[in-house]
Amino acid sequence: MKQRVKERFAVEIQSHYNFIDRQQGFMQAPKADGGMEKVPFMTMSVGIVSPSQRSFTDIREITELAADARRQDS
């Protein structure tokens, strides 16, 4: 399921970019020094946490574990 969600996101996000950006495969964004830089399209990272793997006593534990799992997915 995780992979299917990420694949669908990658396809659907394309509709948020203009034709030229999609053709190039990136966007151009202004830099602080006045120049331009190539910026990749948005991606999605997914972290899955399950109570079958571990019991939780506090919402912060779930949040931290999900953040760690999401970072590992990048």
LINWOQUI-V488352 format. One record per helix or strand. SS is the DSSP state (H for helix, E for strand). FROM is the first residue (numbers start at 1). LEN is the number of residues. If there is no record, write none. Layout:
ss & from & len
SS & FROM & LEN
SS & FROM & LEN
This chain:
ss & from & len
H & 2 & 15
H & 19 & 6
E & 27 & 4
E & 36 & 4
H & 59 & 15
